[in-house]
Amino acid sequence: MISRAKYIAAFISLVLPGLVRAQSAGQVECPRAGDYVYLYSSMTTLDVRTTLQCGEQVQITGRYDRYFGVRTAKGEIGYVPVESLLLLKDKPGAQAAQPKAAQPTRERTPYDAPPAWSEVAPSAPPSPSEFTLRNGTPIRMKLGKTISSATAHVGDEVDLQVAEEVVVDGFLVIPQGAAGIGAVKEAEPKKRLGHGGKLGFTINSVRLKDNEKAAVRSYQESTGPNNSAGTILPLATGKEVVYAEGSEFTAYVDGDMKLKKEAFQPEKNPASAAPAPPERKPSQPHGL
């Protein structure tokens, strides 16, 4: 019995490292066809570095709880959620079981780069009546009302206003003071034993000059400082997280958006548009 256990342990020690090494590549999985997945530069702040297309293959550099560390074919390094990546095998192990999934239409190669730009059909020329609000355009926004981890709840709406106008190609697209909408995603009040509160929210949309909404992305999160200082007092509590009214944040346009030029033309001054009254000649006195 002992001898058999030794053989099993030796078999696992030989095969398992091969399986781990084999799963060093991954393929981006999207919830919907034609969608994309964010590549985050930080797992804490969730700052977006770029977007990854469905089916794009990346090299896996590590596993961190809910995220994979990855490197793209362009050399960009970041993190993607675990559920957004399908593990692949660069080189099948000598004794690894073959998956029963359907075979791909073409041979899969390690770190398969996206198609070269020369292979993509040229896009149609831009319409003279349209212009584009580009993905990633920064928008400075400020909080319209104070929110606190002591009173906020997940799902609460967050009111924001645009702090600086956004001009694209000479057109005022987002005026100063335009409304923005966010939502609370995490809310935990302070607790005993020195634990501070926690508060996080997203900024989801902003109102354009033509009264349409543009999708934006931004995630803000903070944790209240603890009061433990090395020893936990029986009744010690941390501090609440408070975002004061007027606090400023930066959101980014989420995806290119085509806009009609006629909807963003500058408004004309009614006084200057009114025609001037006709010039009247002085009347001549009668009898001359």
Secondary structure as UniProt FT lines:
FT   HELIX           2..22
FT   STRAND          25..28
FT   TURN            33..34
FT   STRAND          36..40
FT   TURN            43..45
FT   STRAND          48..53
FT   TURN            54..55
FT   STRAND          57..64
FT   TURN            65..66
FT   STRAND          67..71
FT   TURN            73..74
FT   STRAND          77..81
FT   HELIX           82..84
FT   STRAND          85..88
FT   TURN            94..95
FT   TURN            110..111
FT   HELIX           117..119
FT   TURN            128..129
FT   STRAND          130..133
FT   TURN            135..136
FT   STRAND          138..143
FT   STRAND          147..148
FT   TURN            149..151
FT   TURN            154..155
FT   STRAND          157..162
FT   STRAND          166..168
FT   TURN            169..170
FT   STRAND          171..174
FT   TURN            176..177
FT   STRAND          179..188
FT   TURN            193..194
FT   STRAND          198..207
FT   TURN            209..210
FT   STRAND          213..217
FT   STRAND          219..223
FT   TURN            229..230
FT   TURN            234..235
FT   STRAND          242..243
FT   TURN            245..246
FT   STRAND          248..253
FT   STRAND          257..260
FT   HELIX           261..264
FT   HELIX           270..273
FT   TURN            286..287
//
